[in-house]
Amino acid sequence: MAVFAIIGFGELGSSLAAGLGRSGKHEIRVYVRDRSGPGADAALATRIEQAGVRQSHYLGELAADATAILSAVPGSAAREVVRGCAPGLAPGVYYVDLTAAPVAHKREGAALVSAAGGRYVDAAVLGTVAASGFEVSIAASGPGAHGWQKLVAPEGLNVDVLDAPAGHATLLKLLRSVYTKGRDALVVEMLLAARHYGLEQRVAESIAGPGEEVPFPALAERVLSSVAIHAGRRGDELGASGDVVHEAHVEPVMARAAQEVLGRLAELGLRDAFDGKRPADAGEVLSRIEALSKRRPLSNRG
Ligand SMILES: NC(=O)c1ccc[n+]([C@@H]2O[C@H](COP(=O)([O-])OP(=O)(O)OC[C@H]3O[C@@H](n4cnc5c(N)ncnc54)[C@H](OP(=O)(O)O)[C@@H]3O)[C@@H](O)[C@H]2O)c1
């Protein structure tokens, strides 16, 4: 039997409590901030009762004898929570930080936990609990990652371990967010402008189709090899796109930013570097961009 001490009983914490408690083999404890008094939250108390978990208002009590402490608080509270827990950690206990705290805070947490004799896990939740529930993908790095993965895999928690120090799982999450969250902003900008012209549905449908139903690595290959030779003309087209978005009274922030990035790639001479021919190896495109940018940094052009 393992003892899982979960700090924070919001969307993630309650999903973890339910999933890790499902088999009935483990003890689940949750820490919630003391709400007794005028602001007491009856709904929370009911949820905790229904989950059948042991509740504590004291971190020290919650963590005593724990096999793993799971921090599921907002990223802004992660530092305060690890600082509160570290001095009382039992040797070998896993401290799993599942929050969206910045990389530097995760590294700092890892140092504190290691100094106290615990095993730190930087755990980055890559999807959403609302969409995937307990099966949500979690990337983990840091000294405790392998051991924690072995502990929770039999319960069905979907942990993918990176052989890397604490902070790397969070790096992975933040880097993929450039695409996943950037895409959110693109979709909104595009559809708002399309709606203005009465073309919302047509535009959305025009993007569907087999070309969009490719696994991401194949999509990335396709994007890189075509951008290598067509960045200039695509940037120009985006200039015109930005104009129609603007005329729809939507600020074309994303269209202009993408135009800028593609324009800079074209200015680097990427097309000439490939003799105007679509490269077979998409990885080579990134290498060429890196090499060309050393001569003329992408980020510093006036
Ligand atoms: N939910 C998801 O799908 C998802 C996906 C990716 C990452 N995450 C990350 O997972 C973490 C938790 O997310 P969530 O959606 O479960 O958030 P949530 O529903 O807002 O729950 C946060 C919980 O943390 C508690 N809390 C806040 N500050 C605290 C503190 N200083 N000490 C102790 N407890 C504190 C809250 O208690 P009070 O009610 O007392 O404020 C609440 O129970 C976040 O860092 C989030 O970015 C979540």
The ligand as an SDF file (V2000), in Angstrom:
LIG
                    3D

 48 52  0  0  0  0  0  0  0  0999 V2000
   -6.9710   20.9920  -14.5570 N   0  0  0  0  0  0  0  0  0  0  0  0
   -6.2250   20.7020  -15.6020 C   0  0  0  0  0  0  0  0  0  0  0  0
   -6.6830   20.1240  -16.6090 O   0  0  0  0  0  0  0  0  0  0  0  0
   -4.7610   21.0510  -15.5940 C   0  0  0  0  0  0  0  0  0  0  0  0
   -4.0250   20.8430  -16.7770 C   0  0  0  0  0  0  0  0  0  0  0  0
   -2.6830   21.1870  -16.8030 C   0  0  0  0  0  0  0  0  0  0  0  0
   -2.0860   21.7080  -15.6580 C   0  0  0  0  0  0  0  0  0  0  0  0
   -2.8290   21.9050  -14.5380 N   0  0  0  0  0  0  0  0  0  0  0  0
   -2.1670   22.4920  -13.3740 C   0  0  0  0  0  0  0  0  0  0  0  0
   -2.5140   21.8000  -12.1880 O   0  0  0  0  0  0  0  0  0  0  0  0
   -2.6170   22.7160  -11.1030 C   0  0  0  0  0  0  0  0  0  0  0  0
   -3.9940   22.5820  -10.4690 C   0  0  0  0  0  0  0  0  0  0  0  0
   -4.9650   22.8790  -11.4620 O   0  0  0  0  0  0  0  0  0  0  0  0
   -6.5300   22.7520  -11.1700 P   0  0  0  0  0  0  0  0  0  0  0  0
   -7.1970   22.9000  -12.4740 O   0  0  0  0  0  0  0  0  0  0  0  0
   -6.8040   21.5810  -10.3400 O   0  0  0  0  0  0  0  0  0  0  0  0
   -6.7640   24.1080  -10.3220 O   0  0  0  0  0  0  0  0  0  0  0  0
   -7.9910   24.4520   -9.3850 P   0  0  0  0  0  0  0  0  0  0  0  0
   -9.1980   23.6850   -9.7750 O   0  0  0  0  0  0  0  0  0  0  0  0
   -8.0590   25.9330   -9.3210 O   0  0  0  0  0  0  0  0  0  0  0  0
   -7.5370   23.9050   -7.9400 O   0  0  0  0  0  0  0  0  0  0  0  0
   -6.4440   24.4340   -7.2510 C   0  0  0  0  0  0  0  0  0  0  0  0
   -6.4740   23.9220   -5.8310 C   0  0  0  0  0  0  0  0  0  0  0  0
   -5.3060   24.4090   -5.1580 O   0  0  0  0  0  0  0  0  0  0  0  0
   -5.7080   24.9900   -3.8990 C   0  0  0  0  0  0  0  0  0  0  0  0
   -4.7510   26.0380   -3.5290 N   0  0  0  0  0  0  0  0  0  0  0  0
   -4.5830   27.2420   -4.0980 C   0  0  0  0  0  0  0  0  0  0  0  0
   -3.5840   27.9030   -3.4850 N   0  0  0  0  0  0  0  0  0  0  0  0
   -3.1470   27.0930   -2.4970 C   0  0  0  0  0  0  0  0  0  0  0  0
   -2.1300   27.2220   -1.5090 C   0  0  0  0  0  0  0  0  0  0  0  0
   -1.3710   28.3120   -1.4200 N   0  0  0  0  0  0  0  0  0  0  0  0
   -1.9510   26.1930   -0.6530 N   0  0  0  0  0  0  0  0  0  0  0  0
   -2.7030   25.0860   -0.7410 C   0  0  0  0  0  0  0  0  0  0  0  0
   -3.6950   24.9000   -1.6440 N   0  0  0  0  0  0  0  0  0  0  0  0
   -3.8930   25.9020   -2.5150 C   0  0  0  0  0  0  0  0  0  0  0  0
   -7.0910   25.5260   -4.1750 C   0  0  0  0  0  0  0  0  0  0  0  0
   -7.7450   25.7060   -2.9530 O   0  0  0  0  0  0  0  0  0  0  0  0
   -8.6870   26.9620   -2.6750 P   0  0  0  0  0  0  0  0  0  0  0  0
  -10.0100   26.5160   -3.1990 O   0  0  0  0  0  0  0  0  0  0  0  0
   -8.6120   27.0970   -1.2050 O   0  0  0  0  0  0  0  0  0  0  0  0
   -8.1460   28.1280   -3.4180 O   0  0  0  0  0  0  0  0  0  0  0  0
   -7.6840   24.4030   -5.0150 C   0  0  0  0  0  0  0  0  0  0  0  0
   -8.1110   23.3400   -4.2200 O   0  0  0  0  0  0  0  0  0  0  0  0
   -2.3510   24.1120  -11.6850 C   0  0  0  0  0  0  0  0  0  0  0  0
   -1.0180   24.4730  -11.4500 O   0  0  0  0  0  0  0  0  0  0  0  0
   -2.6470   23.9360  -13.1470 C   0  0  0  0  0  0  0  0  0  0  0  0
   -1.9380   24.8380  -13.9630 O   0  0  0  0  0  0  0  0  0  0  0  0
   -4.1490   21.5960  -14.4810 C   0  0  0  0  0  0  0  0  0  0  0  0
  1  2  1  0
  2  3  2  0
  2  4  1  0
  4  5  1  0
  4 48  2  0
  5  6  2  0
  6  7  1  0
  7  8  2  0
  8  9  1  0
  8 48  1  0
  9 10  1  0
  9 46  1  0
 10 11  1  0
 11 12  1  0
 11 44  1  0
 12 13  1  0
 13 14  1  0
 14 15  2  0
 14 16  1  0
 14 17  1  0
 17 18  1  0
 18 19  2  0
 18 20  1  0
 18 21  1  0
 21 22  1  0
 22 23  1  0
 23 24  1  0
 23 42  1  0
 24 25  1  0
 25 26  1  0
 25 36  1  0
 26 27  1  0
 26 35  1  0
 27 28  2  0
 28 29  1  0
 29 30  1  0
 29 35  2  0
 30 31  1  0
 30 32  2  0
 32 33  1  0
 33 34  2  0
 34 35  1  0
 36 37  1  0
 36 42  1  0
 37 38  1  0
 38 39  2  0
 38 40  1  0
 38 41  1  0
 42 43  1  0
 44 45  1  0
 44 46  1  0
 46 47  1  0
M  CHG  2   8   1  16  -1
M  END
$$$$
